[in-house]
């Protein structure tokens, strides 16, 4: 078993995996040559009736043809209860079926129910395979980043997803802390306050961190889980559609 450790950004819209080489963080490209992988899972049936599962770009391409079987933005369901306002908002936005099971949102595909942690574990398995292909050997040890505002339940759900993927999750680390460490801001003795702005595909988070003597502490953090790149795209498309209708209606 390898003694190497990798870091995974399990993102709402996109995920990435990185290693440390030469003292610097290096994001590993996937099989398609991209350094980010869509956090999308497709679950269907092959010609023999067996489960057919795709992860990443190949799964994302199935959204148009098989929207009911293509799961995206599952991170927003992680560690959440059915009645949570963000969960209820998500129910109006997703293309797949979500059911209430023990007051938790479960994704229902072809009669089978999956927890958000199970779906996330499929994504994590894919990310781990990218690292294993890069090293040429199986790698299990990892750290996983989460938003600084994630509560204990959401952090435990993230760790569970890693364990379901067969990974040895050494630590759950705050995303702004990971960004500061990757930038090397912790390596000098200068005390400073750092503003970390994280715009992702599905969320936007802002954190104020204190860096002192090699330590990073998140002082304040807030975010909007419906203010990411996908939301920008949707607003632009809606605006264009409205303008088109104004010009061509009647």
VEXDREN-549425 format. One line per field, with one value per residue (C-alpha): residue number from 1; residue in three letters; x, y, z. Coordinates in steps of 0.001 Angstrom, whole numbers, m for minus. Layout:
N
nr <- (NUM  ...);
rest <- (ALA  ...);
u <- (X  ...);
v <- (Y  ...);
w <- (Z  ...);
REM end
This chain:
250
nr <- (1  2  3  4  5  6  7  8  9  10  11  12  13  14  15  16  17  18  19  20  21  22  23  24  25  26  27  28  29  30  31  32  33  34  35  36  37  38  39  40  41  42  43  44  45  46  47  48  49  50  51  52  53  54  55  56  57  58  59  60  61  62  63  64  65  66  67  68  69  70  71  72  73  74  75  76  77  78  79  80  81  82  83  84  85  86  87  88  89  90  91  92  93  94  95  96  97  98  99  100  101  102  103  104  105  106  107  108  109  110  111  112  113  114  115  116  117  118  119  120  121  122  123  124  125  126  127  128  129  130  131  132  133  134  135  136  137  138  139  140  141  142  143  144  145  146  147  148  149  150  151  152  153  154  155  156  157  158  159  160  161  162  163  164  165  166  167  168  169  170  171  172  173  174  175  176  177  178  179  180  181  182  183  184  185  186  187  188  189  190  191  192  193  194  195  196  197  198  199  200  201  202  203  204  205  206  207  208  209  210  211  212  213  214  215  216  217  218  219  220  221  222  223  224  225  226  227  228  229  230  231  232  233  234  235  236  237  238  239  240  241  242  243  244  245  246  247  248  249  250);
rest <- (UNK  UNK  UNK  UNK  UNK  UNK  UNK  UNK  UNK  UNK  UNK  UNK  UNK  UNK  UNK  UNK  UNK  UNK  UNK  UNK  UNK  UNK  UNK  UNK  UNK  UNK  UNK  UNK  UNK  UNK  UNK  UNK  UNK  UNK  UNK  UNK  UNK  UNK  UNK  UNK  UNK  UNK  UNK  UNK  UNK  UNK  UNK  UNK  UNK  UNK  UNK  UNK  UNK  UNK  UNK  UNK  UNK  UNK  UNK  UNK  UNK  UNK  UNK  UNK  UNK  UNK  UNK  UNK  UNK  UNK  UNK  UNK  UNK  UNK  UNK  UNK  UNK  UNK  UNK  UNK  UNK  UNK  UNK  UNK  UNK  UNK  UNK  UNK  UNK  UNK  UNK  UNK  UNK  UNK  UNK  UNK  UNK  UNK  UNK  UNK  UNK  UNK  UNK  UNK  UNK  UNK  UNK  UNK  UNK  UNK  UNK  UNK  UNK  UNK  UNK  UNK  UNK  UNK  UNK  UNK  UNK  UNK  UNK  UNK  UNK  UNK  UNK  UNK  UNK  UNK  UNK  UNK  UNK  UNK  UNK  UNK  UNK  UNK  UNK  UNK  UNK  UNK  UNK  UNK  UNK  UNK  UNK  UNK  UNK  UNK  UNK  UNK  UNK  UNK  UNK  UNK  UNK  UNK  UNK  UNK  UNK  UNK  UNK  UNK  UNK  UNK  UNK  UNK  UNK  UNK  UNK  UNK  UNK  UNK  UNK  UNK  UNK  UNK  UNK  UNK  UNK  UNK  UNK  UNK  UNK  UNK  UNK  UNK  UNK  UNK  UNK  UNK  UNK  UNK  UNK  UNK  UNK  UNK  UNK  UNK  UNK  UNK  UNK  UNK  UNK  UNK  UNK  UNK  UNK  UNK  UNK  UNK  UNK  UNK  UNK  UNK  UNK  UNK  UNK  UNK  UNK  UNK  UNK  UNK  UNK  UNK  UNK  UNK  UNK  UNK  UNK  UNK  UNK  UNK  UNK  UNK  UNK  UNK  UNK  UNK  UNK  UNK  UNK  UNK  UNK  UNK  UNK  UNK  UNK  UNK);
u <- (0  1289  2305  1371  m1440  m3601  m6122  m9605  m11807  m15254  m17015  m20677  m20233  m16645  m14126  m10333  m7507  m4033  m713  2403  5410  8581  6901  4107  506  m42  m3549  m3678  m5381  m8009  m8156  m9652  m6781  m8816  m7732  m11338  m13973  m17723  m19329  m21919  m22993  m25029  m26666  m28421  m28566  m26361  m27646  m27526  m29595  m26668  m25973  m24080  m22376  m20510  m18729  m17613  m17765  m19190  m21991  m22641  m23246  m26205  m28146  m29994  m30833  m31323  m32039  m33781  m30684  m28083  m27271  m25586  m25103  m25536  m23211  m26119  m27907  m24926  m25696  m28989  m32506  m35507  m37110  m33974  m34819  m31892  m33002  m36518  m35174  m33021  m36056  m37413  m34136  m32882  m33772  m33732  m36139  m35481  m37537  m37888  m36410  m36098  m36228  m33214  m33123  m32428  m31941  m34215  m32981  m34844  m36550  m33324  m32620  m29175  m28069  m26155  m23133  m23343  m23491  m20586  m18614  m18869  m17303  m14574  m13816  m13326  m11040  m8965  m8546  m7045  m4368  m3763  m3324  m899  1224  894  m209  m3294  m3563  m6034  m4845  m6403  m7659  m10949  m11823  m15187  m16612  m15630  m19311  m20019  m21363  m20270  m23013  m21989  m18319  m19151  m21227  m18224  m15952  m18535  m18604  m14839  m15073  m17789  m15360  m12818  m10561  m8663  m9763  m6977  m8553  m11421  m9960  m11593  m11384  m9989  m7326  m6368  m6153  m3803  m1615  m1463  m389  2367  1185  1797  5518  6787  6469  4518  1127  m1627  m5334  m6289  m9572  m10322  m13028  m14085  m16359  m17300  m19679  m22493  m21552  m19721  m17915  m15947  m13737  m11473  m8507  m5699  m2259  263  3386  2433  m1104  m4273  m7473  m10797  m12194  m15383  m17005  m20202  m21494  m24398  m25055  m26987  m24435  m21986  m21048  m24052  m26353  m24667  m25197  m28863  m29466  m27838  m29834  m33090  m32313  m31551  m34804  m36780  m35161  m35844  m39504  m39787  m38376  m40321  m43625  m46842);
v <- (0  3486  5944  8862  11277  13343  16132  16226  19242  17641  20550  21290  21573  20496  18384  18325  16265  17496  16255  17959  17789  19761  21523  22865  21794  20117  19500  16203  16074  13413  10988  13681  16046  18382  19404  19594  16866  17587  16393  14517  10875  8955  5692  3609  111  m1489  m3786  m6748  m4934  m4405  m1082  1302  4115  7079  9889  13332  14688  11469  11593  15288  14615  12456  15299  16178  12617  11065  13854  11509  9315  12090  13455  16819  19273  16446  18226  20500  17458  16270  16083  17935  17177  17017  20184  22316  25405  24835  21237  22401  24960  22302  20075  22681  22774  19202  16965  13716  12359  13052  11358  11774  8820  9094  12894  12787  13511  10369  10217  7689  6124  3265  2308  2291  4908  6431  8727  11898  10314  7267  9439  11536  8346  7522  10893  10372  6924  8485  11179  8563  6612  9730  9799  6063  6313  9197  7317  3936  2374  2360  5366  5433  8126  11538  14798  16289  19968  21386  24926  26653  27066  23312  22084  18922  16829  17908  17241  13775  13146  14110  11755  8977  9500  9037  5866  4489  5085  2904  5850  6511  10068  11492  14882  17131  20579  23969  25135  28617  27022  24714  27693  29558  26484  25880  29497  29089  32000  29992  29538  32854  34362  37406  37783  38718  38682  37029  37326  34151  34455  31125  31229  27732  26209  26056  28255  31408  31507  34281  33732  35921  33988  34858  33483  33499  31403  28796  28436  29292  30164  30929  33969  34418  32733  33044  31904  31509  27974  29373  31891  29940  29852  27706  30300  33077  31033  30471  34184  35106  32480  33632  37266  36411  34443  37350  39823  37499  37230  41025  41469  38693  38321  39702);
w <- (0  m910  1806  m430  506  m1817  m1289  m2784  m3343  m3430  m5078  m5646  m9400  m10042  m8105  m8189  m6730  m5821  m4489  m3121  m5434  m4816  m1932  m4136  m4683  m8038  m9383  m11312  m14702  m15295  m18230  m20453  m19690  m17489  m13984  m12840  m13010  m13037  m9788  m11826  m11613  m14175  m13118  m15721  m17180  m19801  m22551  m20150  m17528  m15165  m13467  m15731  m13828  m15268  m13422  m14548  m18100  m19557  m16979  m17576  m21245  m20212  m18582  m21794  m22862  m19401  m16892  m14447  m14206  m14021  m10566  m10073  m7175  m4667  m2219  m1319  138  2229  5945  5465  6642  4354  5738  5367  3280  905  341  m440  m2900  m4529  m5066  m7505  m9458  m9917  m12871  m10888  m8277  m4588  m1865  1879  3747  7529  7147  4823  1077  m949  m4704  m6401  m9636  m11337  m8083  m6016  m3354  m2782  12  m850  815  m1495  m4609  m3334  m2685  m6405  m7205  m4601  m6017  m9432  m7995  m6155  m9383  m10986  m8258  m8526  m12307  m11820  m9289  m10950  m7660  m5464  m3138  m239  2204  1652  3076  1844  1843  2915  3161  6409  7282  7092  10432  12241  10629  7129  7912  9199  6073  3939  5864  5532  1764  1734  3791  1503  m1347  469  1343  4538  5317  7462  7875  6853  6189  5588  1969  2780  4980  2112  m250  2100  2588  m1170  m1712  885  3014  6184  5552  6906  10357  9215  10878  8490  7811  4556  2671  712  m1946  m3447  m6483  m7568  m10063  m7516  m4546  m3509  m158  1520  4585  6708  8059  10431  9568  12412  13062  10513  11862  9965  11802  10111  11930  9939  6986  5011  1682  m694  m1946  m4916  m6214  m8332  m11990  m12879  m11313  m13335  m16486  m15664  m15050  m18373  m20277  m18628  m19442  m23076  m23321  m21882  m24291  m27211  m26257  m25958  m29440  m31148  m29284  m30660);
REM end
